Amino acid sequence: MDSSISKKRKRGYQSPQGMHDILPEDQKYFQKLYNIAENIANFYGFRFIETPILEEAGLFEKGTGLSTDVVQKQMYTFRTKGGDWLTLRPEGTPSVVRAYIEHGMFNRPQPVKFWYSGPFFRYERPQAGRFRQFHQIGFEVFGEQSPVVDTQIIQIFYNILKELRFEDLTVEINSIGDSQCRPYYKKLLVSYLKSKTESLCHSCQRRIRENPLRILDCQEEKCQRVKNQAPQIIDHLCQECHNHFREVLEFLDELELPYYLNPYLVRGLDYYTKTVFEIFDKGEEGKRQGAIVAGGRYDVLVKLLGGKDTPGMGGAAGVERIVNLMKEKTWKPPVEVKKQIFLAQLGKLAKKKGLKLFEEFRKAKIPLAETFGRDSLKAQLYLADRMGVEYTLIIGQKEALGEVVLIRNMKTGKQEVIKSEKIIKEMKKRLKK
């Protein structure tokens, strides 16, 4: 056996680096976010879709882009026993596009609206709000070119965050043009960047040839300085892209949704066209984590992946990042309703009767605590006392044979015998249900 494996076994198994357990106390935050997202999705007419966690590697190589960091550095890709190359999905949009094409959804009335949630995987350095397994909530619209859809996607995510009481939000937005105007801008950008090659990091020097727009997305300080003097794409949009972007901003103004025009926002994925956006929390923790929502328009992606020429627009929210901010300053989970009744049993027959009684309480929607695995009445009463319940229902051999239940008031110690058939009604009365 490999020595490194044996060492790990001695110290006990742990979750893989960058992957984490979501414990019951944290699930409340996740479920709150999911519930709000579902309610808003239903209101806006989005239907839930679930795609496989594994996809063909080529889907992301072609869709997300071979030159992106996601494909080059961050994908978990492996070869199956049958020789297929599969990838743990690093993002949701290509999978939803693949499903749209595979199931012939272009034959449905357009637009087609989907939302999704689930785990995604990227091999990157774990840090604040960034994991190797993480969760996202996404919204995608197919078959609609109108700029109002761009605004609506932004509005949906903004509303989700507002319902979570996020008050200090900023939307950064830009247009990166399309195949008509972007090539000319790329020439201008490359010409400028070549004059600054020595001032760029090693990765960005390579990107001048492969994907110059990605340089605008680099977070290295020296690349940031070069970026701040670079030509801006919004100054070189074609008339169609210019009009589209102007209308998006006009719709945002009408909604009084605050935004900041960031002329260097490009996003890190190759398929975007026209509108791109990110949403940030402006607090200290938000600045540390980066964008909590990001997305944009992808009018060529469906065709690129083998479908008909179909416009698309979407975005995704980082669940862990939002949960971190919920914990810090916005939403606090409600205190769990304490159970007021404990069911104790003594003996095999009593346990059988207790199981049946427990089910009757469930149907009556009366919460009930129990420990059917324990046989000691003393231990069960001790636990009931620790839990702070008002009443303990006791079923022993005598009570089981007599079809009765002993009710013990845990504060006064007073006990009373009630027929089993009347116990639900009696406890409702005592609990004032």
C-alpha distance (Angstrom), angle and dihedral (degrees) to the residues before:
residue distance angle dihedral
M1 . . .
D2 3.81 . .
S3 3.83 109.7 .
S4 3.81 92.5 -134.7
I5 3.81 89.7 55.9
S6 3.81 92.5 49.2
K7 3.82 90.5 50.0
K8 3.80 90.5 52.9
R9 3.79 90.6 50.3
K10 3.81 91.1 53.0
R11 3.81 92.2 55.3
G12 3.81 93.1 39.6
Y13 3.77 131.8 -108.2
Q14 3.79 118.9 -66.7
S15 3.79 133.7 -174.4
P16 3.83 112.4 -85.2
Q17 3.79 116.4 -91.5
G18 3.78 111.2 -81.3
M19 3.81 93.0 16.6
H20 3.77 122.7 98.0
D21 3.78 145.0 -171.6
I22 3.79 117.8 -114.7
L23 3.79 102.6 -140.0
P24 3.83 124.5 -154.1
E25 3.81 92.6 -101.1
D26 3.83 89.7 56.7
Q27 3.80 95.7 43.0
K28 3.81 89.3 76.0
Y29 3.81 90.3 66.0
F30 3.80 93.1 46.3
Q31 3.80 92.9 47.7
K32 3.81 92.4 48.2
L33 3.81 90.1 54.2
Y34 3.81 93.0 45.0
N35 3.82 92.0 48.7
I36 3.81 92.7 51.6
A37 3.82 90.7 46.8
E38 3.81 91.3 50.2
N39 3.81 93.4 49.3
I40 3.80 92.2 49.3
A41 3.83 91.7 44.1
N42 3.80 90.6 53.7
F43 3.81 91.7 48.6
Y44 3.81 92.5 52.1
G45 3.81 93.2 45.2
F46 3.82 99.7 -107.6
R47 3.81 118.7 149.8
F48 3.80 122.8 -147.5
I49 3.81 117.9 -110.1
E50 3.80 128.9 -175.2
T51 3.80 121.8 -160.8
P52 3.84 129.4 -173.0
I53 3.78 118.5 -83.1
L54 3.81 87.0 -133.3
E55 3.81 122.1 59.8
E56 3.80 135.2 169.2
A57 3.80 107.4 -79.1
G58 3.80 90.7 -128.7
L59 3.81 91.2 64.6
F60 3.80 90.9 69.6
E61 3.80 95.7 34.1
K62 3.79 89.2 58.4
G63 3.80 99.5 30.6
T64 3.80 105.5 36.9
G65 3.82 91.0 33.2
L66 3.81 135.5 -103.6
S67 3.80 92.5 -119.0
T68 3.82 95.5 53.1
D69 3.80 122.9 104.8
V70 3.81 88.5 -123.8
V71 3.82 92.5 63.0
Q72 3.80 98.8 32.2
K73 3.80 99.3 44.9
Q74 3.79 114.4 5.8
M75 3.81 111.5 47.2
Y76 3.81 123.5 107.0
T77 3.81 100.5 -140.3
F78 3.81 127.9 169.1
R79 3.78 140.8 166.4
T80 3.79 117.9 -114.5
K81 3.80 125.2 -137.6
G82 3.79 86.7 -101.5
G83 3.80 91.8 56.5
D84 3.81 98.8 -106.0
W85 3.80 120.5 137.5
L86 3.80 110.3 -131.8
T87 3.80 132.1 179.9
L88 3.78 132.3 -155.6
R89 3.80 99.5 -121.4
P90 3.83 111.4 -98.8
E91 3.83 93.3 -170.7
G92 3.79 139.3 6.4
T93 3.80 109.7 -125.7
P94 3.86 100.2 76.4
S95 3.82 90.3 48.9
V96 3.80 92.7 51.6
V97 3.82 90.3 46.1
R98 3.81 89.5 50.7
A99 3.82 90.0 51.4
Y100 3.82 90.8 47.8
I101 3.81 90.2 54.3
E102 3.82 97.9 38.7
H103 3.81 94.0 52.8
G104 3.80 95.5 43.7
M105 3.78 94.0 -117.7
F106 3.80 90.9 160.1
N107 3.83 84.2 78.8
R108 3.80 90.7 62.6
P109 3.81 122.8 86.9
Q110 3.80 107.0 -78.3
P111 2.95 139.1 -94.6
V112 3.80 98.5 53.4
K113 3.80 112.4 -162.9
F114 3.81 125.2 -161.3
W115 3.75 136.5 173.4
Y116 3.80 128.2 -171.0
S117 3.78 143.7 177.0
G118 3.77 132.8 -166.5
P119 3.81 148.2 101.7
F120 3.81 124.5 -45.9
F121 3.80 131.9 -175.8
R122 3.80 135.3 -138.3
Y123 3.77 128.6 162.2
E124 3.80 101.4 -131.9
R125 3.78 137.9 127.8
P126 3.83 109.4 -72.4
Q127 3.82 112.2 -121.3
A128 3.81 141.0 139.8
G129 3.80 108.0 -26.0
R130 3.81 91.7 -12.0
F131 3.81 121.9 107.2
R132 3.79 137.2 164.2
Q133 3.78 88.6 -122.5
F134 3.79 110.5 37.7
H135 3.78 139.0 155.1
Q136 3.78 131.0 -119.0
I137 3.78 138.8 -173.0
G138 3.80 112.3 -148.8
F139 3.80 138.5 -174.0
E140 3.83 122.9 -162.4
V141 3.83 132.0 -178.1
F142 3.83 122.9 -165.9
G143 3.79 129.9 -168.1
E144 3.80 101.4 23.8
Q145 3.81 125.5 104.0
S146 3.79 98.5 177.9
P147 3.83 115.5 119.8
V148 3.79 88.3 -133.3
V149 3.83 87.2 75.9
D150 3.82 90.2 57.8
T151 3.79 88.9 53.2
Q152 3.79 92.8 46.0
I153 3.81 93.3 53.6
I154 3.81 89.9 51.9
Q155 3.80 90.3 45.7
I156 3.82 92.3 51.9
F157 3.80 93.5 55.9
Y158 3.80 91.4 41.7
N159 3.82 90.1 52.8
I160 3.81 92.4 49.2
L161 3.80 90.4 54.1
K162 3.80 92.3 44.3
E163 3.81 90.7 53.2
L164 3.80 86.6 55.1
R165 3.83 86.8 54.8
F166 3.80 96.4 -109.3
E167 3.80 101.9 161.2
D168 3.80 105.3 170.2
L169 3.81 102.9 61.8
T170 3.78 131.6 146.3
V171 3.80 127.6 -168.6
E172 3.80 115.0 -150.3
I173 3.79 113.5 -160.7
N174 3.79 139.8 177.1
S175 3.80 141.9 158.3
I176 3.80 118.5 -123.9
G177 3.80 94.6 -172.0
D178 3.79 126.0 -135.2
S179 3.80 140.9 -98.9
Q180 3.80 90.7 -62.2
C181 3.79 98.9 58.4
R182 3.80 107.4 14.7
P183 3.85 97.2 74.5
Y184 3.81 91.5 59.7
Y185 3.80 91.1 47.5
K186 3.81 90.5 49.1
K187 3.81 89.8 56.2
L188 3.80 90.6 52.3
L189 3.79 91.6 46.5
V190 3.82 94.7 47.5
S191 3.80 90.9 48.8
Y192 3.80 90.0 52.9
L193 3.82 94.5 43.7
K194 3.80 93.6 49.8
S195 3.79 88.0 59.8
K196 3.83 88.3 54.4
T197 3.82 99.6 40.6
E198 3.80 95.2 122.3
S199 3.81 90.1 53.4
L200 3.82 93.6 57.2
C201 3.80 129.2 87.5
H202 3.81 117.5 -105.2
S203 3.83 93.4 -101.0
C204 3.80 92.7 51.3
Q205 3.80 91.9 48.6
R206 3.80 86.0 60.6
R207 3.82 91.5 44.6
I208 3.82 91.7 60.7
R209 3.81 86.3 75.2
E210 3.80 100.4 32.5
N211 3.81 107.9 34.1
P212 3.82 115.9 -10.9
L213 3.82 94.6 -179.2
R214 3.81 89.2 66.2
I215 3.81 89.0 66.4
L216 3.80 88.2 69.8
D217 3.82 87.0 59.0
C218 3.83 95.4 51.6
Q219 3.82 115.7 116.5
E220 3.81 96.7 -157.9
E221 3.81 108.7 121.8
K222 3.80 95.6 -129.5
C223 3.81 91.2 48.8
Q224 3.79 89.1 50.0
R225 3.81 89.6 56.9
V226 3.81 90.7 51.8
K227 3.81 91.4 45.8
N228 3.80 93.3 53.6
Q229 3.81 90.6 64.4
A230 3.82 96.4 41.6
P231 3.82 123.0 113.6
Q232 3.81 112.7 -90.7
I233 3.78 120.1 -121.8
I234 3.81 94.4 -143.8
D235 3.81 87.4 66.9
H236 3.81 89.9 59.6
L237 3.82 104.5 42.5
C238 3.79 119.3 134.2
Q239 3.80 116.2 -116.2
E240 3.81 93.8 -98.2
C241 3.82 93.8 51.6
H242 3.80 91.2 42.6
N243 3.82 91.9 53.2
H244 3.80 92.1 44.5
F245 3.80 92.9 52.1
R246 3.80 93.0 44.2
E247 3.81 89.9 55.7
V248 3.81 92.2 48.3
L249 3.81 89.8 55.1
E250 3.81 91.5 45.4
F251 3.81 90.5 53.8
L252 3.82 90.5 49.0
D253 3.81 89.4 50.6
E254 3.80 90.5 50.7
L255 3.82 90.0 53.0
E256 3.82 89.5 47.2
L257 3.78 87.1 -127.5
P258 3.83 107.5 157.4
Y259 3.80 117.1 -127.2
Y260 3.78 140.6 168.6
L261 3.80 120.8 -141.4
N262 3.80 106.0 -130.8
P263 3.83 106.6 -173.0
Y264 3.82 91.8 -167.5
L265 3.81 98.0 51.8
V266 3.83 107.5 117.9
R267 3.85 106.0 148.0
G268 3.80 121.8 -132.7
L269 3.81 100.2 -96.7
D270 3.80 126.8 87.7
Y271 3.80 100.7 -139.1
Y272 3.80 99.8 68.9
T273 3.81 121.8 114.6
K274 3.80 130.7 179.4
T275 3.83 111.1 -19.1
V276 3.81 120.8 43.4
F277 3.80 125.0 169.3
E278 3.80 145.1 174.6
I279 3.81 130.9 -166.3
F280 3.81 121.4 -146.2
D281 3.77 136.6 -174.8
K282 3.80 106.4 -131.4
G283 3.83 95.8 -148.0
E284 3.80 123.0 104.2
E285 3.81 94.8 -97.1
G286 3.79 90.2 46.2
K287 3.80 91.8 53.0
R288 3.79 89.6 50.0
Q289 3.81 93.4 51.9
G290 3.81 100.1 42.3
A291 3.81 125.7 -146.5
I292 3.80 116.2 5.0
V293 3.82 93.8 -168.8
A294 3.80 129.8 27.5
G295 3.77 138.0 167.5
G296 3.76 148.5 120.4
R297 3.78 148.9 -177.6
Y298 3.83 121.0 -55.9
D299 3.79 108.3 -174.8
V300 3.83 96.0 163.1
L301 3.82 101.9 41.0
V302 3.81 98.3 87.7
K303 3.81 91.6 52.4
L304 3.81 91.4 42.6
L305 3.81 89.9 57.4
G306 3.81 93.8 49.4
G307 3.79 104.2 -86.0
K308 3.77 134.0 112.6
D309 3.79 121.1 -73.3
T310 3.82 97.7 -78.7
P311 3.82 129.0 160.7
G312 3.79 118.8 -132.2
M313 3.79 140.1 -173.2
G314 3.79 130.8 -175.7
G315 3.77 151.2 132.5
A316 3.79 143.8 -159.6
A317 3.80 136.1 -138.9
G318 3.80 124.2 -143.9
V319 3.80 104.7 -124.6
E320 3.81 98.1 -163.3
R321 3.80 91.5 49.7
I322 3.79 91.5 51.1
V323 3.81 91.7 46.2
N324 3.82 90.4 52.5
L325 3.80 89.4 54.8
M326 3.81 92.3 44.6
K327 3.79 88.8 56.7
E328 3.78 92.8 47.2
K329 3.76 102.6 51.3
T330 3.76 121.0 -21.0
W331 3.76 126.7 48.0
K332 3.79 125.8 28.3
P333 3.81 119.0 -165.3
P334 3.80 115.6 -114.4
V335 3.77 116.5 -102.9
E336 3.79 109.7 -99.5
V337 3.78 113.8 -103.9
K338 3.78 105.5 -108.6
K339 3.78 115.4 -125.1
Q340 3.79 111.5 -118.5
I341 3.81 99.1 -164.4
F342 3.80 131.5 61.1
L343 3.80 123.2 -167.4
A344 3.81 114.9 -146.1
Q345 3.80 125.3 -177.6
L346 3.78 136.7 -175.6
G347 3.79 121.3 -159.8
K348 3.79 137.3 9.5
L349 3.81 96.7 -80.0
A350 3.82 90.8 46.8
K351 3.79 89.8 51.1
K352 3.82 90.5 54.4
K353 3.80 91.2 49.7
G354 3.79 89.7 45.3
L355 3.80 93.1 54.5
K356 3.80 90.5 52.7
L357 3.80 91.9 46.2
F358 3.80 91.4 48.8
E359 3.81 89.5 56.6
E360 3.81 90.9 50.8
F361 3.81 90.0 54.1
R362 3.81 89.5 50.1
K363 3.80 91.2 53.8
A364 3.81 89.2 48.5
K365 3.84 88.6 51.4
I366 3.80 93.2 -123.3
P367 3.85 111.9 141.9
L368 3.77 113.3 -125.8
A369 3.81 132.3 -175.7
E370 3.81 122.3 -147.8
T371 3.81 145.9 161.3
F372 3.79 104.9 -155.4
G373 3.79 89.8 170.3
R374 3.81 92.7 67.7
D375 3.80 122.2 79.3
S376 3.81 100.7 -176.2
L377 3.82 111.4 96.1
K378 3.80 90.0 -159.2
A379 3.81 91.5 56.0
Q380 3.80 91.3 47.6
L381 3.80 93.4 50.0
Y382 3.81 89.7 48.1
L383 3.80 90.1 53.7
A384 3.82 91.6 46.5
D385 3.80 89.2 52.9
R386 3.82 91.6 49.1
M387 3.80 90.1 51.5
G388 3.80 90.8 53.6
V389 3.81 96.8 -128.7
E390 3.80 120.2 167.7
Y391 3.78 96.8 -139.5
T392 3.78 138.0 26.4
L393 3.79 118.7 -159.0
I394 3.80 109.6 -149.0
I395 3.79 124.8 -160.9
G396 3.79 117.4 -178.0
Q397 3.80 131.0 164.9
K398 3.81 91.6 -81.8
E399 3.82 93.8 48.6
A400 3.80 92.0 45.8
L401 3.81 92.6 53.4
G402 3.80 91.8 44.6
E403 3.83 94.9 47.3
V404 3.81 90.8 -124.3
V405 3.80 137.0 120.3
L406 3.79 128.0 -141.7
I407 3.83 112.3 -134.5
R408 3.80 113.9 -155.1
N409 3.81 120.3 -166.2
M410 3.81 102.3 -142.1
K411 3.81 93.8 -155.3
T412 3.80 99.8 48.6
G413 3.80 100.5 22.8
K414 3.81 89.4 -130.4
Q415 3.81 114.4 148.6
E416 3.80 130.8 -157.9
V417 3.80 133.4 -178.6
I418 3.83 117.9 -130.9
K419 3.80 129.4 178.9
S420 3.80 112.3 -103.9
E421 3.80 92.5 -123.6
K422 3.82 90.9 58.1
I423 3.80 99.3 42.5
I424 3.83 96.6 95.9
K425 3.80 92.8 51.5
E426 3.80 91.1 45.1
M427 3.80 94.6 50.9
K428 3.81 92.0 46.6
K429 3.79 88.2 54.9
R430 3.80 93.0 47.9
L431 3.78 93.1 47.3
K432 3.83 90.2 42.8
K433 3.78 91.9 -125.3
